[in-house]
Amino acid sequence: MYIRAGISENKILAKTACDNFAKKDPSGIFTLPKAKIASILWPLPINKMYMVGSRMTAHFTRMGIHTIGELAQVPLPQLKQKMRVKFGKQSDIQAELYWRIANGIDDSPVTVGTHDTQKSIGHQMTLPRDYRTLEEILVVILELAELVCQHCRAKRYMGWVVSVGLMGADYDRPSGFFRQMRMQDPTNLAEDVYEIAKILINKHWDKQSVRKVGVTLNEFVSDQEYQYVLFGDREKKMALAHTMDKIKLRYGDAAIMRAVSVSEAGQAKDRSKKIGGHYK
């Protein structure tokens, strides 16, 4: 069986191949024979495995597990015992999940096809450092609003509801929020989404440092069915946004950026060099 990133009878292999190989290939495609899991995937460091973040990497390292192959070759009962010592009896399911991922085992069905209607479009990112001021956070919020609205315009959507999430870096003492607000009119303009996001942040942010941010737009309608505003310049803004989309589509997302994106807090330029969080 051959696995092409994103399309597979085995979602675990497809996701792992996508993260580690396809996103770094100019074609965006990587073929992974199941028979070569041991030679291709197992030598990778454990932090390259799907669903293993920095904290779990540290736990595995303390267990003496440094590569995907080392995890795959630990007998499952032994792995469960190791994780029980750290996390308690409730960790058995988690241990089996990690073990199955390392061995490329996935029995869950893959649904072929797409949903008739998309319910939301969102973007989130983990920041390279803690952001502690409102000014820094709002720079990234504006950049994410731009991305969300760009994708909405490409699909001819306008959304009624804006959702914003902020999360701190300390998972042992979680901080942050995820809240949403309905607008008076649907939109796919970044300025509108940004203004609602600012309201939500000013109301719900606990002033703790932020390491992860997200913006989502949902409850869609067609961008051909919105109510005309007699006084205002919405149509001009929409025309300008579509023109900017065309330029970015042709020359890349970094071709046109807001001035704040070249500040120290901005992430748009660096993000434009990546696919799915990985450098192209």
C-alpha positions in Angstrom: 0.0 0.0 0.0 1.3 3.4 -0.9 0.5 6.5 1.1 0.3 9.9 -0.5 0.1 12.8 2.0 -3.4 13.7 2.8 -5.0 10.9 0.8 -4.7 7.4 2.3 -6.4 4.3 3.5 -4.4 5.0 6.7 -4.8 8.4 8.1 -1.9 8.0 10.6 0.6 7.3 7.9 -0.8 10.0 5.7 -0.6 12.7 8.4 3.0 11.7 9.4 4.1 11.6 5.8 2.5 15.0 5.2 4.1 16.7 8.2 7.6 15.4 7.7 8.0 15.0 4.0 5.3 16.3 1.7 5.2 19.8 3.1 9.0 20.1 2.5 8.8 18.8 -1.1 8.2 21.4 -3.9 5.5 19.1 -5.4 3.7 18.8 -2.0 3.5 15.1 -2.6 5.3 12.2 -0.9 4.8 8.5 -1.4 5.4 6.3 1.7 5.3 2.5 1.2 4.0 0.9 4.3 6.8 -1.7 4.1 9.3 1.1 4.6 8.0 2.6 7.8 10.9 1.2 9.7 13.5 2.6 7.4 11.9 6.0 6.7 9.9 7.0 9.8 11.5 5.2 12.7 14.8 7.0 12.5 13.1 10.3 13.0 13.3 12.1 16.4 10.3 11.5 18.6 9.2 15.1 18.4 8.6 14.6 14.6 5.8 12.1 15.3 2.2 13.2 14.9 0.6 14.4 18.1 3.9 14.6 20.1 4.6 18.1 21.2 7.4 19.6 23.3 6.0 18.5 26.7 5.4 14.9 25.5 8.8 14.8 23.9 10.3 15.7 27.3 8.3 12.8 28.9 9.4 10.3 26.3 13.0 11.4 26.7 12.9 10.8 30.4 11.6 7.3 29.6 14.6 6.7 27.4 12.6 7.0 24.1 14.3 9.3 21.6 13.1 8.2 18.2 9.8 7.1 16.7 11.3 3.6 16.2 12.3 3.3 19.8 8.7 4.0 20.8 7.3 1.6 18.2 9.5 -1.2 19.5 8.6 -0.9 23.1 6.1 -3.7 23.9 2.7 -2.1 24.5 2.2 -3.5 28.0 5.6 -2.1 29.0 4.8 1.3 27.5 1.5 1.4 29.4 3.4 0.7 32.6 5.9 3.4 32.0 3.1 6.0 31.3 1.1 4.8 34.4 4.1 5.8 36.6 4.0 9.3 35.2 0.3 9.9 34.4 -1.7 7.3 36.4 -4.0 4.4 35.2 -6.0 6.7 33.0 -3.0 6.9 30.6 -3.5 3.4 29.1 -5.6 4.7 26.2 -3.1 7.5 25.6 -0.2 5.0 25.6 -1.9 2.8 23.1 -2.6 5.7 20.8 1.0 6.8 20.7 2.2 3.2 20.2 -0.2 2.7 17.3 0.8 6.0 15.7 4.5 5.0 15.9 3.7 1.6 14.3 1.4 3.2 11.6 -1.7 1.4 12.9 -5.0 3.1 12.3 -8.3 1.2 12.1 -10.6 4.3 11.8 -12.3 4.7 8.5 -11.4 7.4 6.0 -14.3 9.4 4.7 -14.0 10.0 0.9 -15.5 13.3 -0.4 -16.1 16.7 1.1 -18.9 18.4 3.1 -21.6 20.1 1.2 -21.2 23.3 3.2 -18.2 24.6 5.2 -19.2 25.7 8.7 -16.2 27.9 9.6 -12.8 29.2 8.5 -10.1 29.8 11.0 -6.4 30.2 11.6 -4.3 29.8 14.7 -0.6 29.9 15.4 1.8 29.3 18.2 4.0 32.4 18.7 7.8 32.2 18.8 7.8 33.7 22.3 5.5 35.0 24.9 3.5 38.1 23.9 2.8 40.2 27.0 1.3 43.5 25.6 -2.0 44.2 23.9 -0.2 46.0 21.1 1.9 42.8 20.2 -1.1 40.5 20.4 -3.2 42.7 18.2 -0.6 42.7 15.5 -0.9 38.9 15.1 -4.7 39.1 15.5 -4.9 41.5 12.5 -2.6 39.2 10.5 -4.8 36.2 11.2 -8.0 38.2 10.4 -6.4 38.9 7.0 -5.8 35.2 6.4 -9.2 34.2 7.5 -11.0 36.8 5.4 -8.7 36.1 2.3 -9.8 32.4 2.4 -13.5 33.4 2.9 -13.4 35.7 -0.1 -11.8 32.9 -2.2 -14.8 30.7 -1.3 -17.3 33.5 -1.8 -18.3 33.5 1.9 -19.2 36.2 4.4 -19.5 35.3 8.1 -21.8 36.6 10.9 -19.8 35.4 13.9 -16.2 36.1 14.9 -14.4 33.8 17.4 -11.1 34.7 19.1 -8.9 32.5 21.3 -5.8 33.3 23.4 -3.8 30.7 25.3 -0.8 30.9 27.6 2.3 28.7 27.4 2.0 27.0 30.8 -0.3 24.0 30.4 -0.1 23.2 34.1 -1.7 26.5 34.9 -3.8 27.3 31.8 -4.7 30.8 31.0 -6.6 32.5 28.2 -10.0 32.3 26.7 -12.1 31.4 23.6 -15.1 33.7 23.0 -17.3 34.7 20.1 -19.5 37.6 19.0 -22.1 38.0 16.4 -21.9 41.1 14.1 -24.7 43.3 12.9 -23.8 42.4 9.3 -21.9 39.5 7.7 -18.4 40.3 6.4 -15.3 39.0 4.9 -13.2 42.1 5.5 -10.3 41.9 7.9 -11.0 45.3 9.4 -14.4 44.3 10.5 -13.2 41.0 12.0 -10.3 42.8 13.7 -12.6 45.3 15.4 -14.8 42.6 16.9 -11.6 40.7 18.0 -10.4 43.7 19.8 -13.7 44.0 21.7 -13.4 40.3 22.8 -9.8 40.6 23.8 -10.4 43.8 25.8 -13.3 42.1 27.6 -11.9 38.6 28.3 -8.1 38.7 28.3 -6.6 38.2 31.8 -3.4 40.1 31.0 -1.4 36.9 31.3 1.3 36.2 28.7 0.1 34.7 25.4 1.7 32.0 23.4 -1.1 30.8 21.0 -3.7 32.9 19.2 -6.6 32.0 16.9 -9.3 33.8 14.8 -12.3 32.1 13.3 -15.2 33.3 11.1 -18.4 31.3 10.9 -22.2 31.2 10.2 -21.6 31.8 6.5 -23.8 33.4 3.8 -22.9 33.9 0.1 -21.0 37.1 -0.5 -23.5 37.8 -3.2 -26.4 38.1 -0.8 -25.5 40.7 1.7 -27.5 43.8 2.4 -26.4 46.9 0.7 -25.3 49.8 3.0 -26.5 53.1 1.7 -23.9 55.2 3.6 -20.4 53.7 3.7 -17.6 52.4 1.5 -18.0 48.7 1.9 -18.1 48.1 -1.8 -14.8 50.0 -2.3 -13.2 48.0 0.6 -14.3 44.7 -0.9 -13.0 45.6 -4.4 -9.7 46.6 -2.9 -9.5 43.4 -0.9 -10.2 41.3 -4.0 -7.5 43.1 -5.8 -5.0 42.5 -3.0 -6.0 38.8 -3.1 -5.2 38.6 -6.8 -1.7 40.1 -6.2 -1.0 37.7 -3.3 -2.2 34.7 -5.4 0.3 35.7 -8.1 3.3 36.9 -6.1 2.8 35.3 -2.7 1.3 36.4 0.6 4.3 38.6 1.5 3.8 40.7 -1.7 1.5 43.0 0.2 1.6 43.4 4.0 0.4 45.9 6.5 3.1 48.1 8.1 2.6 46.4 11.5 3.7 43.1 10.0 7.3 44.3 9.7 7.4 45.1 13.4 9.1 42.7 15.9 5.7 41.3 16.8 4.6 40.6 13.2 4.5 37.0 12.0 3.0 37.3 8.5 6.3 37.4 6.6 7.7 34.3 8.4 4.4 32.5 8.0 4.3 33.2 4.3 7.4 31.0 4.0 5.7 28.0 5.5 3.1 25.3 4.6 1.2 23.9 7.6 3.7 25.4 10.0 6.7 23.9 8.2 9.2 25.9 6.0 8.7 25.3 2.3 
